Amino acid sequence: MIQETLAEARQKMDRAIEVAQEEFGNIRTGRANPALFSSIEVEYYGAPTPLQQLASFQVPEARTILITPYDRAALGDIERALRDSDVGANPANDGNIIRVVLPQLTEERRKEYVKIVKTKAEDGKVSIRNIRRKAKDTLEKLAKDGETGEDEVDRGIKELDEITKSKVEAVDKLLVAKEAELLEV
C-alpha cells in the first residue's frame, strides 16, 4: 500500500512538472513558436475552439509565424482572436494565410516575462507540495489504522520527501533554463 501511494504521488508530481513545462512554453521568447498560440480560443461557428484545431502553423523565420486555416471562412475569426490575445502580435491577413510577425522583445518586457515564469514555477512547486501533503496524510492514516507498521510508514515518508525534493529541483531547472532563454538577446 505504501509503494502504491508513493507511485501515485510520483505520477502526479510528474504531471505537475509537465504542466509547468507547458505553461513555460506558452510564454514567448525572442523566437517564434507555435506553442505561443496553444491557449488561444477562436469563436468558430458560435463555439470556442482552440486555434491549434483550426489551422496549421509554419515558422519560416525566427520571428514570423504563418497560420494557414483549414477553413478559409475562419480567417476573420482567427485574426480577431489573435488581436484580442495577450501574445502581443499584430496579425496580417492576406486572404489565404495570416502572417504574425512577433515584435522584438524589449528589456522591460523580458523582465515582465521572467516574473510570470517565476510565478508559474512557484505554482508548480506548490502543486507538488500539495501532492506530497496528501500522500503523507494517506501514509499516516495507514499507520493510525494499524494496516502497516510505523517504521514502514516513516521510511515511506522519507522516500516521499526525497521524491518531492527531486521534483521541486526539476521545476527549478526548468525555471533557470526558461529565464536564460528569456534574457538572451
PATIGU-697482 format. One line per field, with one value per residue: residue in one letter; residue number from 1; x, y, z of N, C-alpha, C in turn. Coordinates in steps of 0.05 Angstrom, whole numbers, padded with zeros to 5 digits, m for minus. Each point is the difference from the previous one (the first is absolute). Example, Ala and Ser with C-alpha at 12.3 -4.5 7.8 and 13.67 -1.06 7.14 Angstrom:
BEGIN
type <- c(A/S)
seq <- c(1/2)
nc1 <- c(00264/m00007)
nc2 <- c(m00114/00021)
nc3 <- c(00156/m00014)
cac1 <- c(m00018/00016)
cac2 <- c(00024/00024)
cac3 <- c(00000/00001)
cc1 <- c(00018/m00015)
cc2 <- c(00024/00022)
cc3 <- c(00000/00014)
end
This chain:
BEGIN
type <- c(M/I/Q/E/T/L/A/E/A/R/Q/K/M/D/R/A/I/E/V/A/Q/E/E/F/G/N/I/R/T/G/R/A/N/P/A/L/F/S/S/I/E/V/E/Y/Y/G/A/P/T/P/L/Q/Q/L/A/S/F/Q/V/P/E/A/R/T/I/L/I/T/P/Y/D/R/A/A/L/G/D/I/E/R/A/L/R/D/S/D/V/G/A/N/P/A/N/D/G/N/I/I/R/V/V/L/P/Q/L/T/E/E/R/R/K/E/Y/V/K/I/V/K/T/K/A/E/D/G/K/V/S/I/R/N/I/R/R/K/A/K/D/T/L/E/K/L/A/K/D/G/E/T/G/E/D/E/V/D/R/G/I/K/E/L/D/E/I/T/K/S/K/V/E/A/V/D/K/L/L/V/A/K/E/A/E/L/L/E/V)
seq <- c(1/2/3/4/5/6/7/8/9/10/11/12/13/14/15/16/17/18/19/20/21/22/23/24/25/26/27/28/29/30/31/32/33/34/35/36/37/38/39/40/41/42/43/44/45/46/47/48/49/50/51/52/53/54/55/56/57/58/59/60/61/62/63/64/65/66/67/68/69/70/71/72/73/74/75/76/77/78/79/80/81/82/83/84/85/86/87/88/89/90/91/92/93/94/95/96/97/98/99/100/101/102/103/104/105/106/107/108/109/110/111/112/113/114/115/116/117/118/119/120/121/122/123/124/125/126/127/128/129/130/131/132/133/134/135/136/137/138/139/140/141/142/143/144/145/146/147/148/149/150/151/152/153/154/155/156/157/158/159/160/161/162/163/164/165/166/167/168/169/170/171/172/173/174/175/176/177/178/179/180/181/182/183/184/185)
nc1 <- c(00016/00022/00010/m00025/m00001/00024/m00008/m00023/00013/00018/m00020/m00014/00023/00004/m00026/00005/00022/m00015/m00019/00019/00010/m00025/m00003/00024/m00010/m00020/00022/m00002/00017/00024/m00005/m00009/m00022/m00010/00015/00009/m00011/00012/00001/00003/m00024/m00010/m00016/m00005/m00016/00005/00020/00010/00018/00017/00017/00013/m00026/00004/00026/00017/00023/00013/00026/m00004/m00004/00021/m00010/m00003/m00027/m00003/m00024/m00004/m00023/m00012/m00014/00001/m00024/00019/00010/m00023/m00012/00018/m00002/m00027/00000/00016/m00016/m00021/00017/00013/00000/m00013/m00015/00008/m00022/00010/m00024/00009/m00020/00025/00019/00008/00012/00013/00008/00016/m00007/00022/00009/m00012/00019/m00017/m00007/00026/00005/m00019/00009/00024/m00013/m00012/00024/00011/m00022/00003/00026/m00006/m00018/00019/00017/m00018/m00005/00026/00002/m00021/00012/00023/m00014/m00014/00022/00012/m00022/00001/00027/m00004/m00019/00017/00018/m00017/m00008/00026/m00003/00018/00024/00005/00017/m00018/m00019/00017/00007/m00026/m00003/00021/m00010/m00023/00014/00014/m00023/m00012/00022/00002/m00026/00003/00022/m00016/m00020/00018/00008/m00025/m00003/00022/m00007/m00025/00009/00019/m00020/m00015/00021/00001/00019)
nc2 <- c(m00024/m00001/m00022/m00009/00008/m00010/m00021/00001/00005/m00019/m00015/00008/m00004/m00022/m00004/00007/m00015/m00019/00004/00001/m00021/m00009/00008/m00010/m00021/00007/00003/00022/m00009/00004/m00026/m00003/m00007/m00020/m00008/00023/m00014/m00017/00023/00007/00010/m00011/00021/m00026/00012/00020/m00015/00004/00003/m00019/00020/m00017/00000/00026/m00002/00002/m00006/00021/m00006/00018/00018/00011/00022/m00018/00001/m00020/00010/m00025/00013/m00021/00019/00009/m00010/m00014/00010/00013/m00023/m00013/00018/00001/m00026/00001/00018/m00015/m00018/m00011/m00011/00022/m00011/00011/m00016/m00009/00005/m00020/m00011/m00010/00016/m00005/00022/m00012/00025/m00015/00020/00014/m00018/00018/00013/00021/m00006/m00003/00022/00011/m00011/00008/00022/m00001/m00005/00019/00014/m00007/00005/00021/00005/m00007/00015/00019/m00005/m00001/00022/00008/m00010/00010/00022/m00003/m00005/00020/00015/m00009/00005/00024/00001/m00010/00016/00021/m00010/m00002/00010/00018/m00008/00013/m00020/m00017/00011/m00001/m00025/m00005/00012/m00013/m00022/00006/00006/m00023/m00013/00011/m00005/m00025/m00002/00011/m00016/m00019/00010/00000/m00023/m00007/00010/m00011/m00022/00002/00005/m00019/m00016/00009/m00002/m00021/00017)
nc3 <- c(00000/00015/m00014/00003/00025/00004/m00013/00013/00023/m00007/m00007/00022/00013/m00014/00005/00025/m00003/m00012/00018/00018/m00012/m00001/00026/00004/m00014/00016/00014/m00014/m00016/m00008/00002/m00025/00013/m00014/00019/m00011/m00019/00017/00013/m00026/00007/m00022/m00003/m00003/m00017/00016/m00005/00024/m00019/00010/m00002/00017/00005/m00003/00007/m00021/00011/m00011/00004/m00021/00019/00013/m00011/m00020/00003/m00017/00001/m00008/m00001/00013/00012/m00026/00005/00013/m00022/m00004/00007/m00015/m00019/00004/00002/m00021/m00011/00009/m00009/00020/m00025/m00005/m00018/m00023/m00002/m00023/m00010/m00016/00014/00002/00009/00025/m00004/00019/00001/00015/00015/m00004/00017/00015/00012/00000/m00025/m00005/00015/m00014/m00022/00009/00007/m00024/m00011/00016/m00006/m00025/00003/00013/m00019/m00017/00014/00002/m00025/m00004/00014/m00014/m00022/00009/00006/m00023/m00013/00013/m00004/m00025/00000/00011/m00017/m00017/00010/m00001/m00024/00003/m00024/00008/00003/00023/00004/m00011/00014/00021/m00008/m00002/00024/00009/m00011/00011/00021/m00005/m00005/00021/00015/m00011/00005/00024/00002/m00010/00015/00020/m00009/m00002/00025/00009/m00013/00009/00025/m00003/m00009/00020/00015/m00016/m00008)
cac1 <- c(m00016/00018/00012/m00021/m00003/00024/00000/m00021/00011/00021/m00014/m00013/00021/00010/m00020/00002/00023/m00008/m00017/00018/00015/m00018/m00004/00024/00000/m00019/00012/00016/00028/00006/m00005/m00028/m00006/m00029/m00010/m00010/m00028/m00015/m00021/m00019/m00024/m00013/m00029/m00004/m00029/m00013/00013/00028/00016/00029/00012/00016/m00018/m00011/00020/00027/00020/00027/00019/00020/00022/00002/m00022/m00024/m00015/m00021/m00023/m00017/m00024/m00010/m00025/00006/m00021/00007/00022/m00007/m00003/00027/00014/m00011/00009/00028/00002/m00010/00017/00022/00025/00014/00007/m00020/m00003/m00006/m00016/00002/m00022/00005/00015/00004/00029/00004/00027/00002/00018/00024/m00006/00015/00011/m00022/m00019/00014/m00001/m00028/m00003/00014/m00017/m00022/00011/00005/m00026/m00010/00017/m00009/m00026/00007/00012/m00022/m00015/00015/m00001/m00027/m00001/00015/m00016/m00021/00012/00009/m00024/m00008/00018/m00004/m00026/00006/00012/m00020/m00020/00014/00003/00029/00016/00009/00027/m00003/m00012/00022/00017/m00016/m00001/00027/00002/m00018/00014/00021/m00013/m00009/00023/00010/m00020/00003/00025/m00005/m00014/00020/00017/m00016/m00001/00026/00003/m00018/00010/00023/m00011/m00013/00018/00019/m00007)
cac2 <- c(00024/00023/00004/00010/00029/00014/m00001/00019/00027/00005/00004/00026/00021/00001/00015/00028/00010/00003/00024/00023/00002/00011/00028/00014/00001/00020/00027/00005/00009/00016/m00016/m00008/m00027/m00004/m00005/00026/00003/m00024/00007/00018/m00013/00015/m00003/m00013/m00008/00003/m00016/00006/m00023/00006/00008/m00022/m00018/00014/00008/m00011/00021/m00002/00021/00004/00016/m00001/00015/00000/m00025/m00001/m00016/m00007/m00013/m00022/00011/00028/00017/00006/00019/00024/m00007/m00006/00025/00014/m00013/00007/00028/00003/m00016/00014/m00008/00024/00000/00012/m00017/00011/m00019/00006/m00014/m00028/m00006/00022/00003/00013/00008/00007/00023/m00005/00004/00021/m00009/00001/m00022/m00025/m00002/m00006/m00028/m00015/00000/m00018/m00027/m00007/m00005/m00026/m00020/m00002/m00014/m00029/m00010/m00002/m00024/m00024/m00001/m00009/m00028/m00012/00001/m00020/m00027/m00003/m00005/m00028/m00018/00002/m00013/m00029/m00007/00004/m00021/m00025/m00016/m00004/00009/00028/00001/m00001/00026/00020/m00003/00009/00030/00009/m00004/00020/00025/00000/00003/00028/00017/m00002/00012/00029/00007/m00001/00025/00021/m00002/00011/00029/00012/m00002/00019/00027/00005/00003/00025/00022/m00001/00021)
cac3 <- c(00000/00001/m00026/m00018/00006/m00010/m00029/m00008/00005/m00020/m00025/00000/00000/m00027/m00016/00008/m00014/m00028/m00002/00003/m00025/m00020/00006/m00008/m00030/m00009/00004/m00024/00001/m00024/m00024/m00005/00008/m00001/00027/00010/m00007/00009/00018/m00014/m00010/m00021/m00001/m00026/m00002/00026/00021/00004/m00010/00001/m00026/m00010/m00015/m00023/m00020/00002/00006/m00011/00010/m00020/00011/00029/00013/m00017/m00001/m00020/00010/m00023/00010/m00016/m00011/m00005/00012/00027/00000/00016/00029/00011/00001/00023/00024/00003/00008/00027/00018/00013/m00013/m00006/m00028/m00018/m00023/m00026/m00015/m00029/m00013/00001/00025/00019/00007/00026/00005/00028/00004/00016/00029/00014/00026/00019/m00005/00008/00029/00006/m00006/00021/00023/m00006/00001/00029/00012/m00010/00013/00028/m00001/m00004/00025/00019/m00008/00008/00030/00007/m00005/00021/00025/m00001/00002/00027/00016/m00006/00013/00029/00005/00000/00026/00021/m00002/00006/m00024/m00003/00023/m00001/m00012/m00029/m00008/00002/m00024/m00022/00000/m00008/m00029/m00012/00002/m00020/m00026/m00001/m00004/m00028/m00018/00003/m00014/m00029/m00007/00002/m00024/m00022/00004/m00007/m00030/m00013/00006/m00018/m00027/m00001/00003/m00023/m00020)
cc1 <- c(00017/00012/m00021/m00004/00023/00000/m00021/00009/00021/m00013/m00013/00020/00012/m00020/00002/00024/m00006/m00017/00017/00015/m00018/m00006/00024/00001/m00019/00011/00020/00028/00005/m00006/m00029/m00003/m00030/m00012/m00011/m00030/m00017/m00023/m00021/m00024/m00014/m00030/m00006/m00028/m00013/00012/00029/00017/00029/00011/00015/m00018/m00010/00020/00026/00019/00026/00016/00022/00024/m00002/m00024/m00026/m00013/m00022/m00022/m00018/m00025/m00009/m00026/00005/m00022/00007/00023/m00005/m00002/00027/00015/m00009/00010/00030/00004/m00008/00018/00022/00028/00017/00009/m00023/m00002/m00007/m00013/00002/m00022/00003/00013/00000/00030/00002/00030/00002/00020/00024/m00007/00018/00010/m00021/m00019/00013/m00002/m00029/m00005/00014/m00017/m00023/00010/00005/m00026/m00010/00017/m00008/m00026/00006/00011/m00022/m00017/00014/m00001/m00027/m00004/00015/m00016/m00022/00011/00009/m00024/m00010/00017/m00004/m00027/00004/00012/m00020/m00020/00012/00004/00030/00014/00009/00028/m00002/m00011/00021/00019/m00014/00000/00028/00004/m00017/00014/00022/m00012/m00008/00023/00010/m00019/00001/00025/m00004/m00014/00020/00018/m00015/m00002/00026/00004/m00018/00009/00023/m00009/m00013/00019/00021/m00009/00009)
cc2 <- c(00025/00006/00010/00030/00016/00001/00020/00029/00008/00006/00028/00022/00003/00016/00029/00013/00005/00025/00025/00004/00010/00029/00017/00003/00021/00028/00004/00008/00017/m00015/m00007/m00030/m00005/m00005/00026/00002/m00023/00008/00018/m00016/00019/m00006/m00010/m00013/m00001/m00016/00007/m00025/00008/00006/m00023/m00020/00012/00006/m00015/00024/m00006/00023/00003/00016/00000/00014/00000/m00028/00004/m00018/m00005/m00014/m00022/00009/00030/00018/00008/00021/00024/m00006/m00006/00026/00016/m00012/00006/00029/00003/m00015/00017/m00007/00025/00001/00012/m00018/00014/m00022/00006/m00015/m00030/m00009/00025/00000/00015/00005/00009/00023/m00008/00006/00022/m00012/m00001/m00023/m00027/m00004/m00007/m00030/m00017/m00001/m00020/m00029/m00009/m00006/m00027/m00023/m00004/m00015/m00030/m00012/m00003/m00025/m00025/m00003/m00009/m00030/m00015/00000/m00021/m00028/m00006/m00006/m00029/m00020/00000/m00014/m00030/m00009/00002/m00022/m00027/m00018/m00006/00011/00028/00004/00000/00027/00022/m00002/00010/00031/00011/m00002/00021/00028/00002/00004/00030/00019/m00001/00013/00031/00010/00000/00025/00023/00000/00011/00030/00014/00000/00021/00029/00008/00005/00028/00024/00001/00020/m00008)
cc3 <- c(00000/m00027/m00021/00004/m00011/m00031/m00010/00003/m00021/m00027/m00001/00000/m00028/m00018/00007/m00014/m00030/m00003/00002/m00026/m00023/00004/m00009/m00030/m00011/00003/m00021/00006/m00025/m00026/m00002/00006/m00001/00028/00013/m00004/00011/00019/m00012/m00010/m00019/00001/m00028/m00001/00027/00023/00003/m00007/00001/m00027/m00013/m00017/m00026/m00022/00004/00003/m00014/00011/m00020/00009/00030/00014/m00015/00002/m00021/00010/m00024/00011/m00019/m00015/m00004/00011/00028/00002/00018/00029/00012/00003/00025/00026/00006/00010/00029/00020/00013/m00011/m00007/m00029/m00017/m00025/m00025/m00017/m00030/m00016/00000/00026/00017/00007/00026/00004/00029/00003/00017/00030/00012/00026/00021/m00003/00008/00030/00010/m00004/00021/00026/m00003/00002/00029/00014/m00008/00013/00029/00002/m00003/00026/00021/m00006/00009/00031/00009/m00004/00022/00026/00000/00002/00029/00019/m00004/00014/00031/00008/00000/00027/00022/00001/00006/m00024/m00005/00025/m00003/m00013/m00030/m00010/00001/m00023/m00025/m00002/m00007/m00031/m00014/00001/m00021/m00028/m00004/m00006/m00029/m00020/00001/m00013/m00030/m00009/00001/m00025/m00025/00001/m00009/m00030/m00014/00005/m00019/m00028/m00003/00000/m00022/m00021/m00027)
end
